[in-house]
């Protein structure tokens, strides 16, 4: 579940998944007085902000804040002119012109008639801002980076393929540090308030980020690692996204959602190529098979499912489906680097190893794919699990009543170490490509770099620059 020091968690009913990035409201009666905050803003978030935001302002135009809408584009035309449709470039771009389909959203389906009418009426009625004072936010972009009064809760960590960088989730941003913790290298600031997962591509060129604003939108970001530039921003659903993973060829990105969906998109275009709606609760993590022909997902519904990528078909429930066999939701999954074996962790506090494919018919009550459990159970709920780069070890991190724990096991089952100096809940882990360092973090002040063999602390550092 999403964690925050500074804001209360609001649980909202997830919108039922429909077509990718095109979830439509019912064509109910249009409001007499069109609201920017309730009616226009959600349309702009879902269809426009992927290309028109501070990190990637196509056409020189930004649409992430109300005041941005009234500015000029690089073609010296004004986005919105209150009361004047013919002078409002935003409106002109979303309607058909001279028999041609609307120019925007570029490369996607046009807005629905209802969405166009809402924007039309809002402009005609004066394009007023009715955003509640409590919902207005400070501008956050490269020129106005987040200011931290205290260290952020860290939901995700990832080492770059070459081992030189450690990506750390922050508020509205990804903080890129030197891998040894000796300095902040870059701040990748995007639209999403909550960053829930980070994953470097196998070829090392890209960083996938999932997150969003709870109850408003989810987003996948793809950053160019070398240039520190946003390549793609894809708004998806009306709630947060989790558990990014890459196919072996760096062409596909998979992720789960708080709308109970499992999805995959093309990394080059953002086009959705897989949708699976078989989970009955939030999908927290994903991983591809070695050949990327299958996709594994784990969910708060207590199940780990196997989906065939080419057909989008549910292939199997990898874990048992017998009532009572699973003792709570599953939070994290990782795949052995060389073979199709899966490490999972969740509410029961026991890391478990599974084979991916069933080799005999399912029987009532069986948990046939389970290879072994790593015992005794850890403190509380497991939030993160990782294989070592050679697959010979596994690491798991947990949280319970304000305390945390990190353990390393041989994949064959023997306990190797328990990390020293862990004082708070652990929500994120990353194994260095050389296998000699594990990064851990969560609800603590610092990111810890530890020796997986001894459990000794090598270094810790504060990930975000704090207000002085």
N, C-alpha and C positions, 0 to 999 in steps of 0.2 A: 504494500500500500504506500502511496505517496507520503513523504515525510517532509515537514517544514518547521523551522524554528519560529519564523516570524508571522506565518499566516495560518489561520485555522483551515482545516481540510473541509471542503464542501463536497458532499456526495450528491451527484446528480444522475438521474436516469439516463443511460446511454441511448442515443438515437439508433434505431434499427439500421444495420448496414445495408446499403443499396449499392448502386453503381459507384465506382471509384471516383472520389472527389466530386460526386454529383448528387449527394444526398439531397433530395428535394422535399420542401415542406408541402403539405397537402394544398391543393388549389382551393383553399377555403376563401371566405370573403375577405377582400382586401380592406385594410383599415382606412377609415375616412381621413385620419391624420397620420401621415407616415412618420415613423420614429427613426431617427438615425441610429440610436443605440440598439433598439430591438429589431429593426427591420433591415436597415441598410448595412450596418457594420458587419453582421454575420455573412452577408453576401460578399462583401469586399474581402473579408478574411479568407473565405473558402475559395474564391475564384481569382483574386487579384494580387494578394500580398506575396504569393510565391515569387513573382517577378518584379514587384514594385515595393521594395523594402530597402532600408538603409544599406544592408550588406550587398544588395544586387538591385540597383535602381535602373531598370531597363527604361529606355527613353528619357532618362533623367528625371523620372517621376516616382515619387514615393507615396504609398497609400496606407501606411500603418497608423497614422494619427489623423484626427478630424481636420486639423489645420493644414495638413499636407495636401488635402484634396483640392484646395483653392489656389495652389501654386501652378506655375507654368512648367511645361515639359521642355525638353531640349529643342523642340520644334517651335517654341515660343507661342504655344497655345495653352489656354488655361483649362485645367482639369474640370473644375466645377465653377459655374457662375450662377449664383443664386437667382432663381426665377427665369433663367434664360437657357433653354434646352439647346438652341442652335449654336450657342457659344460655349457649351459645356462639352469638352472633348471626351470626357468619360462616357457620357451618354451617346455621343456620336459613334464611339468605337464599339458599343455593344448592340447597335441596331444594324439591320441590313442596309446597304447603300448601293443604289443603282443595280439592283438585282443580285448583288454579291452578299454572301453570308457575313455576319458581323466579324470585324477584325479581331476582337477580343472576346473571351480569353484566347490568346494565341495558341494554336495547336490543340485546342480542346473543344468540346461541344459548346455551342452558344448558351448563354443564360436562358432560363425558361421565360416564357411570356410573363409569368407572375413576377419574377425577379426584375425583369426589365421595367415593368410597370411600377414596381416599388421605387426603383431609382428615379424613374421619370417623375412620379408624383412628389417625391422628396425634393427634387430640384425645383419643380413648379411651386411647391409650397414654401420655398424660401431656404431650403437646405440648412435647416436649423440643427444645432447641436443640443440634444437632450440627455447627454451622458450624465448619469448621477455623479455627484461630487465624490462619493465613496469609490466609484469605479474608475475615476480618472487616474492615469498613471504618469509617472515621470518618463520623459523620453530616454530610451536606452539604445544607444548605437555606438559606433566607433568613436564618435566625437563626445559622447556622453556615456562612458562605460559604467557598469554597475559599481556602486559604492557600498562596501561591506562594513557594517558596524561590528559584525562578528563573523567567524568563518561559516561558509554555507554548509548545509548538509550535502554530502557527496553520494550520489546514486550510482556513479559509474566511473571506471578507470580503464585505460587501455594504453599499452605500450605500442609504439610504432613498429613496423616490420623490421627496420634497421636497428631498433633498440636505442635510438638517440632521444626520443621524445616520450613523455608520459602525458596523455590527455586526461584531464580531470573535469568532471561536470561542475558547473556553477550555476548562478542565477542569470538567465538570459545569455549564457555564454559557455564556451569550452575554453578552459585554461590550459595552454600548452606549456609544459615545463621541460627542462632538461631531465633526462631519465634518471640522473643521479640525485635529483632534488636540489640542485645548486642554483637554480634560477628560472624565472618565468620568461618564456620565449615569445609567446604571442597570446592574444585574447581574441577568440573567434566569436563575435557577438551577433546573435540572430534574433528572430522574432519570438521564439518560444521562451516563456518564463521558466518552465520546468524542463530540465534536461534529464532524461531517464536512461538513455543508453548511448554508448560510444563503441564504434567498431572500425578499425583500420582495414582497408581492403587488402586481400592477399598479395596484390602487386605493389602495395605500399604507397600508391599515388593518392588515395582518397580516404577521407574520414567520414563515415556515416554517423549521423546523430538523430535520435528520435526524442520526441518530447511533446510539448504543446502547452496550452492553457486549459486546465481542467474545466470541463463543462462548456468550453467554447470552441477549441479546435485542436487537432493534432497536426504534427508536422514532421516530415523527414527532411533533413538537411544533408547535403553532400558537399564537403569542402575539399579544395585542392590543397594537399598537405604542403607542397613546396612553396606555392604562391600565397598560402593563407587566404585564399579567396573562395567565396561561396559559389559553387558551380550550379547547384540546383536546390530549390526549396519547393517541396511538394506538400501543400495542405491536404489533410485527409481526415475525414470524420469530424465529429463535434466533441471529441474528447482526446485524452492523452494517448500517445503511442509509446510502446516499450520494446525492448529486446531485439535490437538490430543485429543482423548477421549477414555475411556475404557468401555468395556462391564461390566455388574454388577458382573460377575464371574472372572474378571481379566484375561480372556483368549484371548480377541480380542482387537486390537487397531485400531481405525478409524482415518482418516485424509483426508484433501483435498489438492489440488495441483494447481500450476499456469498453469498446462496443462489442467485445467477445470475438472479434474477427482475427484471422491470420491472413496476411497479405504479402505479396512480393511485387516489386517494381523493377523496371529496367533502370540501371544506374545512369545510363547515358541520357535517357529521355524523360524518366519519371513515369512512364506508362505502366499501368498495372497489368501484370501477367498472371497473377494468382490471387484468388479469393477463396477462403474456406471459412464457413460459419458453423462448424460442428461443435465448437466449445460453448459451454453454457455460462461462462464467467470470463473475467478479464484474462487476456493472454499476455503473460509477463515476459516470456523469453522464447527464442527460436534458434535453430541451428540447422544447416544443410548437412546432408550425407556427404561422404567423401567425394562422390562423383556428382553431387548436386542434383541428382535425379529425384531425391526425396527431401522433404522438409519436416523437421520435428518441432513441435510446439508444446509448451507447458503452460498450465493455466491455474487460476484460483479455483477452478472446478474440480481439482484433484487429479486431473488426467494428463498424460503425455500422449500426444497423437502423432501419427505418421501420415503425411500427405504426399501424394505423387505430384511432382511439379508440372509435368507436361499436361496432365489431365485435370489438375486441381481436385482430384478425387481423394477422399479420406480412405486410406489404405488399411489402417489398423489402430487400435488402442494399444500402445506399447505396454503401459502399466495395466494392472488388473482392473476390471470393471465390476468386480464383485462388491456390493455394498459393504462398507466397513473395512475393506482391505486397505484403503488409503486413509491416512490419518490427518488430512488437511490439505490445503492448497499447495501447489508446486510453484516455486518462485524463480528457479534458475536451472538452466541446462547448458552443458558443454559437450562437445564430441571429441573423442580421442583423435589426435592429429593424424593418425595413420590408418585407422580402421573405424568401422561403424559401431562403436560402443559409446554409450551415453552416460554422463554423470549428471545426477539431478539432486536438488535440495529443496526443502520446503518447510511446512509448518511442523512436521513431526521431529525436526532437528537431526535426522539421520541421513547423511549423504549415501546415495545408492548408485550402483553401477548396473546398467541394463544393456543387453544386446538390442540392436535396432530392429532386427527382422525376426519374426516368429518362424520357427522351424518345425512346429507340430500344431495340430488343430487346438484351438482354445477349448478349455474345459471350465465349467463353473467352479469358481473358487481358486483358479490357478493364478500365479504371477510368474509364469514360465520364463519371461524375458529377463527377470531379475538375476543378475550374476552374483552380486554380493552387496551387503550393507556394511558401512563403516561405523563401528561401534566403539565405545558406548555413545548414545546420542549426545549431541552438542547442546549448549545452553540455548533454549528458545528456538526461534525460527531461523532457518538458513536462508540468507538473501543472495549469496553469491557462491558459485563453484567454478573451478577452472582445472584443466589438465596442464601439466608441465609441457613444454615444447616437444620433449621426446616421448611423452605419454606414459612415462614410468611412475609419475607421481600425480596426486590430485590434492587440491587445496579447497577448503570450505570456510566460509565466514558466517557468523550468526549474531543474533541480537536477542536479549531477554531482559526485560525490566531495567533498562538503562545500562546493561552490561553487554560486552561482546567477547567473541572468541574466534580465533583462527587456528585451524589444525591442518597439518600436512600429513598425508598417508602415502605409502607405496600403493600403487594401483592394485597390487595383489592383496592389499589389506592391512599391512602392518603400519601402526602409527609411527611417524617419523619425528614430528615436533609439534609443540603448541607454542604459538608466538608469545613472546614476553612484551610487556609494555602496552598491551591492549586494554584500554580502560572504558571504552564506550561501545555502543552498537556498531557492528560492521555491516555495511550494505554493498560494498564494492571490492573486487579483487582483480589483480592483473599479474600475470606471470611474465617476467622479462624473457625475450627471445633466447637468451643464453641459458636460462633456467636457474640462474644463481641468485635471483632477487624476486620477491613477491611484494607488490604494492597492495596496501589495504587502507580503507577509509570508510567513513560513514558519518556518525553523529558525534565525531570527536573534533578537536581543534585541528589536528594535524593529519597529513597523509603519512603513513608509515612505510618505510622500505626495510624489509626483513630478510634474513638468511633462512631459506626454507629448510635447510638441513638441521640447523641448531635452534631455530626460532628466535635468535638474537636480533635485536633492533640494530640496523645499520645506520639509519638516519630518519628523522622525521622533519616535516616542513609544513608550513601553512600555505595552502594552495592559492588563496585569494588575497590580493592586497587589501589590508584593513585600513579603515579610516583612522587618521592620526588625531 
